[in-house]
Amino acid sequence: MAETSASRPASTILLLRDGGKEIEVFMMVRHHQIEFNSGALVFPGGSVDAGDNEIVARADLYSGGEGLSEADRGFRIAAIRETFEESGILLARAKGTGTPVDARRAGELADRHRIALNEHKISFLKILDDNGLQLALDTLVPYAHWITPEGMPKRFDTWFFLAAAPPDQLGAHDGRESTDSIWVSPREAVEGGESGRFKLPFPTTRNLIRLAKQGSVSAALDHAKGLSIVTVMPIMTKTETGRQLRIPREAGYDGEVFEVGAVG
């Protein structure tokens, strides 16, 4: 029997805004040369790294982390860092005043530091420290917890968070890990996955379907705050027509067994 690879801690944010008739979520197309989920439409996010844990140890660099374990703070810090790296959107406040970072300031910081941060020429900790910023951990609401199925060559232990996008922070893909970005309603994204317009990983699809039931950002956040998060690690089996995934019914995804093609 092949040895099961360990899952890497990771996190992702579903950034939300109210659209004309439906809520919209910020999504990006993964670069085709990226090994994991290449070409897929995904939410910004990625692995928790050592730098995130260094920020965990600096309580002056974040707010809203009261009552959270070090691991939970690490997941949230990684989610905010990855979102800034990949989209330029920053969920942070000015140290001392608690004033949220506005679109102009976020844009300035992205223009000055984003490329260097992506190239590992500067740390996120230094950016926060030098600019008197604190990450707004309390703006993130836990939404889901997924672990890649056993037997997959690359596995992640991923927390999904909801957050209201800061006013006028529109976001833009980095051109490196992602090649396009859009604000899209969850319904349209799911329909695009069904039609072939988009390539959607299975967890992304299930969370979009659940999110599409909410009519506003406030409703989505309130719903998430009332959730009891059930960890989902799909059990994958091969069938005559493709693959079948089984997930816990109590996780709240309107089903237990799903027929799928490729699994991302």
Secondary structure, DSSP 8 states (H G I E B T S, - for coil): ------EEEEEEEEEEEE-SSSEEEEEEEE-TT-SSSTT-EE-SEEE--HHHHHHHT-GGGEES-TT--HHHHHHHHHHHHHHHHHH----EEETTT--B--HHHHHHHHHHHHHHHHTTSS-HHHHHHHTTEEEEGGG-EEEEEEE--TT-SSEEEEEEEEEE--TT------SSSEEEEEEE-HHHHHHHHHHTSS---HHHHHHHHHHTT-SSHHHHHHHHHT-----B--EEEEETTEEEEE--GGGSSS-SEEEESS--
